[in-house]
Amino acid sequence: MKEIRGELFVSLVLIALLGIVFNPWNTAMPDFMIMSLLLGLVVIFTVFAVFVWRENHGDEREVFHRHFADRIGYLAGSAFLLLAIVVEELNHALDRWLVAALAVMVLGKVAGLIYGKRKL
């Protein structure tokens, strides 16, 4: 449990910040400046969590667990984006960002596979 405390903390903070920005029940109506600062904080924290946060590698079992978690995350994200695309298309209001996000995920996976086969 000690090994995942950092990842769990970063994930919970990111989800909390995204929930505040999303504001689904319109409980808070901040002005433009506060909303801009909050959105900037979410972007900075997300960049930190995705690109800067270091993963500690252990033995082969730990690497396997990390790869398994990455695969589940990729599959869950892809499935959710695909479901969102289908629902939005049925409502005749498809957002281009959903399609772009799914395409970037697939292209990133393919690029990673190609890089791994050539360089590793």
C-alpha atoms as an extended CHARMM CRD file, in Angstrom:
* protein
*
       120  EXT
         1         1  MET       CA              0.0000000000        0.0000000000        0.0000000000  PROA      1               0.0000000000
         2         2  LYS       CA              2.9150000000        2.3380000000        0.6520000000  PROA      2               0.0000000000
         3         3  GLU       CA              3.9840000000        2.1070000000       -2.9830000000  PROA      3               0.0000000000
         4         4  ILE       CA              0.7160000000        3.4640000000       -4.3710000000  PROA      4               0.0000000000
         5         5  ARG       CA              0.0260000000        6.2760000000       -1.8920000000  PROA      5               0.0000000000
         6         6  GLY       CA              1.6110000000        8.8780000000       -4.1570000000  PROA      6               0.0000000000
         7         7  GLU       CA             -0.2610000000        7.7330000000       -7.2510000000  PROA      7               0.0000000000
         8         8  LEU       CA             -3.4990000000        7.5300000000       -5.2860000000  PROA      8               0.0000000000
         9         9  PHE       CA             -3.0300000000       11.0520000000       -3.8880000000  PROA      9               0.0000000000
        10        10  VAL       CA             -2.2280000000       12.5480000000       -7.3090000000  PROA      10              0.0000000000
        11        11  SER       CA             -5.2340000000       10.7760000000       -8.8560000000  PROA      11              0.0000000000
        12        12  LEU       CA             -7.6410000000       11.9490000000       -6.1480000000  PROA      12              0.0000000000
        13        13  VAL       CA             -6.4380000000       15.5520000000       -6.3440000000  PROA      13              0.0000000000
        14        14  LEU       CA             -6.7690000000       15.5130000000      -10.1360000000  PROA      14              0.0000000000
        15        15  ILE       CA            -10.3010000000       14.0820000000       -9.9620000000  PROA      15              0.0000000000
        16        16  ALA       CA            -11.2950000000       16.6590000000       -7.3360000000  PROA      16              0.0000000000
        17        17  LEU       CA             -9.9320000000       19.5360000000       -9.4440000000  PROA      17              0.0000000000
        18        18  LEU       CA            -11.6750000000       18.2540000000      -12.5570000000  PROA      18              0.0000000000
        19        19  GLY       CA            -14.9200000000       17.9400000000      -10.5950000000  PROA      19              0.0000000000
        20        20  ILE       CA            -14.6310000000       21.5480000000       -9.4540000000  PROA      20              0.0000000000
        21        21  VAL       CA            -13.9730000000       22.7400000000      -13.0110000000  PROA      21              0.0000000000
        22        22  PHE       CA            -16.7610000000       20.5990000000      -14.4760000000  PROA      22              0.0000000000
        23        23  ASN       CA            -19.2460000000       21.8800000000      -11.8400000000  PROA      23              0.0000000000
        24        24  PRO       CA            -22.0950000000       19.5640000000      -12.9150000000  PROA      24              0.0000000000
        25        25  TRP       CA            -24.7740000000       20.9360000000      -10.5770000000  PROA      25              0.0000000000
        26        26  ASN       CA            -23.8590000000       24.6180000000      -10.9350000000  PROA      26              0.0000000000
        27        27  THR       CA            -23.2220000000       24.8750000000       -7.2180000000  PROA      27              0.0000000000
        28        28  ALA       CA            -20.5120000000       27.4600000000       -7.6950000000  PROA      28              0.0000000000
        29        29  MET       CA            -20.7100000000       30.3210000000      -10.1410000000  PROA      29              0.0000000000
        30        30  PRO       CA            -17.2260000000       31.8180000000      -10.0760000000  PROA      30              0.0000000000
        31        31  ASP       CA            -16.3720000000       34.8370000000      -12.1450000000  PROA      31              0.0000000000
        32        32  PHE       CA            -14.1560000000       34.6270000000      -15.2040000000  PROA      32              0.0000000000
        33        33  MET       CA            -10.8830000000       35.3350000000      -13.4050000000  PROA      33              0.0000000000
        34        34  ILE       CA            -11.3360000000       32.6420000000      -10.7420000000  PROA      34              0.0000000000
        35        35  MET       CA            -12.4830000000       30.1140000000      -13.3380000000  PROA      35              0.0000000000
        36        36  SER       CA             -9.4500000000       30.9100000000      -15.5100000000  PROA      36              0.0000000000
        37        37  LEU       CA             -7.0730000000       30.4900000000      -12.5780000000  PROA      37              0.0000000000
        38        38  LEU       CA             -8.7400000000       27.2170000000      -11.6060000000  PROA      38              0.0000000000
        39        39  LEU       CA             -8.5300000000       25.9230000000      -15.1580000000  PROA      39              0.0000000000
        40        40  GLY       CA             -4.8500000000       26.9120000000      -15.2660000000  PROA      40              0.0000000000
        41        41  LEU       CA             -4.2660000000       25.0260000000      -12.0260000000  PROA      41              0.0000000000
        42        42  VAL       CA             -5.9510000000       21.9330000000      -13.4600000000  PROA      42              0.0000000000
        43        43  VAL       CA             -3.8280000000       22.1230000000      -16.6170000000  PROA      43              0.0000000000
        44        44  ILE       CA             -0.5780000000       22.5680000000      -14.6570000000  PROA      44              0.0000000000
        45        45  PHE       CA             -1.4370000000       19.7550000000      -12.2510000000  PROA      45              0.0000000000
        46        46  THR       CA             -2.4370000000       17.4460000000      -15.1140000000  PROA      46              0.0000000000
        47        47  VAL       CA              0.8160000000       18.1320000000      -16.9480000000  PROA      47              0.0000000000
        48        48  PHE       CA              2.6850000000       17.3780000000      -13.7330000000  PROA      48              0.0000000000
        49        49  ALA       CA              0.7320000000       14.1730000000      -13.0980000000  PROA      49              0.0000000000
        50        50  VAL       CA              1.0800000000       12.8960000000      -16.6490000000  PROA      50              0.0000000000
        51        51  PHE       CA              4.5800000000       13.9330000000      -17.6540000000  PROA      51              0.0000000000
        52        52  VAL       CA              6.6090000000       14.7480000000      -14.5490000000  PROA      52              0.0000000000
        53        53  TRP       CA              5.3720000000       12.3020000000      -11.8790000000  PROA      53              0.0000000000
        54        54  ARG       CA              7.9600000000        9.5610000000      -11.7320000000  PROA      54              0.0000000000
        55        55  GLU       CA              7.0340000000        5.9270000000      -11.6680000000  PROA      55              0.0000000000
        56        56  ASN       CA              9.2610000000        3.7720000000       -9.5290000000  PROA      56              0.0000000000
        57        57  HSD       CA             10.2010000000        0.5280000000      -11.2200000000  PROA      57              0.0000000000
        58        58  GLY       CA             10.7890000000       -2.5030000000       -9.0990000000  PROA      58              0.0000000000
        59        59  ASP       CA             11.1540000000       -6.1250000000       -9.9970000000  PROA      59              0.0000000000
        60        60  GLU       CA              9.5230000000       -7.8840000000      -12.9530000000  PROA      60              0.0000000000
        61        61  ARG       CA              6.2880000000       -8.3560000000      -11.0380000000  PROA      61              0.0000000000
        62        62  GLU       CA              6.0080000000       -4.6230000000      -10.3270000000  PROA      62              0.0000000000
        63        63  VAL       CA              6.6990000000       -3.8310000000      -13.9940000000  PROA      63              0.0000000000
        64        64  PHE       CA              4.0040000000       -6.3340000000      -14.9960000000  PROA      64              0.0000000000
        65        65  HSD       CA              1.4840000000       -4.6760000000      -12.6430000000  PROA      65              0.0000000000
        66        66  ARG       CA              2.3650000000       -1.2470000000      -14.0490000000  PROA      66              0.0000000000
        67        67  HSD       CA              1.9070000000       -2.4580000000      -17.6380000000  PROA      67              0.0000000000
        68        68  PHE       CA             -1.3610000000       -4.1620000000      -16.7390000000  PROA      68              0.0000000000
        69        69  ALA       CA             -2.6860000000       -0.9610000000      -15.1230000000  PROA      69              0.0000000000
        70        70  ASP       CA             -1.6100000000        1.0580000000      -18.1760000000  PROA      70              0.0000000000
        71        71  ARG       CA             -3.4300000000       -1.3450000000      -20.4780000000  PROA      71              0.0000000000
        72        72  ILE       CA             -6.6210000000       -1.2250000000      -18.4010000000  PROA      72              0.0000000000
        73        73  GLY       CA             -6.4430000000        2.5830000000      -18.3740000000  PROA      73              0.0000000000
        74        74  TYR       CA             -6.0040000000        2.6840000000      -22.1450000000  PROA      74              0.0000000000
        75        75  LEU       CA             -8.8850000000        0.2900000000      -22.7400000000  PROA      75              0.0000000000
        76        76  ALA       CA            -11.1900000000        2.1250000000      -20.3240000000  PROA      76              0.0000000000
        77        77  GLY       CA            -10.3830000000        5.4990000000      -21.8930000000  PROA      77              0.0000000000
        78        78  SER       CA            -10.8870000000        4.1680000000      -25.4120000000  PROA      78              0.0000000000
        79        79  ALA       CA            -14.1760000000        2.4890000000      -24.5100000000  PROA      79              0.0000000000
        80        80  PHE       CA            -15.4730000000        5.6350000000      -22.8140000000  PROA      80              0.0000000000
        81        81  LEU       CA            -14.5200000000        7.8440000000      -25.7610000000  PROA      81              0.0000000000
        82        82  LEU       CA            -16.1100000000        5.3790000000      -28.1920000000  PROA      82              0.0000000000
        83        83  LEU       CA            -19.3150000000        5.3480000000      -26.1430000000  PROA      83              0.0000000000
        84        84  ALA       CA            -19.3140000000        9.1580000000      -26.0220000000  PROA      84              0.0000000000
        85        85  ILE       CA            -18.8450000000        9.3090000000      -29.8090000000  PROA      85              0.0000000000
        86        86  VAL       CA            -21.7820000000        6.9320000000      -30.3670000000  PROA      86              0.0000000000
        87        87  VAL       CA            -24.0720000000        8.8420000000      -27.9750000000  PROA      87              0.0000000000
        88        88  GLU       CA            -23.1230000000       12.2200000000      -29.4440000000  PROA      88              0.0000000000
        89        89  GLU       CA            -23.5940000000       10.9320000000      -32.9960000000  PROA      89              0.0000000000
        90        90  LEU       CA            -27.0470000000        9.5770000000      -32.1260000000  PROA      90              0.0000000000
        91        91  ASN       CA            -27.9130000000       13.0530000000      -30.7970000000  PROA      91              0.0000000000
        92        92  HSD       CA            -26.5390000000       14.5940000000      -34.0180000000  PROA      92              0.0000000000
        93        93  ALA       CA            -24.1200000000       16.7220000000      -31.9950000000  PROA      93              0.0000000000
        94        94  LEU       CA            -20.7690000000       14.9780000000      -32.3820000000  PROA      94              0.0000000000
        95        95  ASP       CA            -17.9150000000       16.9610000000      -30.8740000000  PROA      95              0.0000000000
        96        96  ARG       CA            -14.7000000000       16.8190000000      -32.9060000000  PROA      96              0.0000000000
        97        97  TRP       CA            -12.6160000000       16.7140000000      -29.7260000000  PROA      97              0.0000000000
        98        98  LEU       CA            -13.9650000000       13.2780000000      -28.8460000000  PROA      98              0.0000000000
        99        99  VAL       CA            -12.8860000000       11.8740000000      -32.1940000000  PROA      99              0.0000000000
       100       100  ALA       CA             -9.5330000000       13.6480000000      -31.9790000000  PROA      100             0.0000000000
       101       101  ALA       CA             -8.8830000000       12.3080000000      -28.4670000000  PROA      101             0.0000000000
       102       102  LEU       CA             -9.6180000000        8.7330000000      -29.5340000000  PROA      102             0.0000000000
       103       103  ALA       CA             -7.4420000000        9.1120000000      -32.6210000000  PROA      103             0.0000000000
       104       104  VAL       CA             -4.5410000000       10.4940000000      -30.5550000000  PROA      104             0.0000000000
       105       105  MET       CA             -4.8300000000        7.5880000000      -28.1100000000  PROA      105             0.0000000000
       106       106  VAL       CA             -4.7320000000        5.0170000000      -30.9190000000  PROA      106             0.0000000000
       107       107  LEU       CA             -1.9000000000        6.7830000000      -32.7490000000  PROA      107             0.0000000000
       108       108  GLY       CA              0.0580000000        7.0840000000      -29.5050000000  PROA      108             0.0000000000
       109       109  LYS       CA             -0.2830000000        3.3740000000      -28.8780000000  PROA      109             0.0000000000
       110       110  VAL       CA              0.8160000000        2.5180000000      -32.4160000000  PROA      110             0.0000000000
       111       111  ALA       CA              3.7660000000        4.9100000000      -32.1740000000  PROA      111             0.0000000000
       112       112  GLY       CA              4.7590000000        3.3430000000      -28.8590000000  PROA      112             0.0000000000
       113       113  LEU       CA              4.6140000000       -0.1390000000      -30.3320000000  PROA      113             0.0000000000
       114       114  ILE       CA              6.7060000000        0.8680000000      -33.3330000000  PROA      114             0.0000000000
       115       115  TYR       CA              9.2460000000        2.6430000000      -31.1260000000  PROA      115             0.0000000000
       116       116  GLY       CA              9.4110000000       -0.3410000000      -28.7930000000  PROA      116             0.0000000000
       117       117  LYS       CA             10.0500000000       -2.7990000000      -31.6110000000  PROA      117             0.0000000000
       118       118  ARG       CA             12.7700000000       -0.6550000000      -33.1860000000  PROA      118             0.0000000000
       119       119  LYS       CA             14.6080000000        0.7550000000      -30.1760000000  PROA      119             0.0000000000
       120       120  LEU       CA             14.0420000000       -1.6610000000      -27.3030000000  PROA      120             0.0000000000
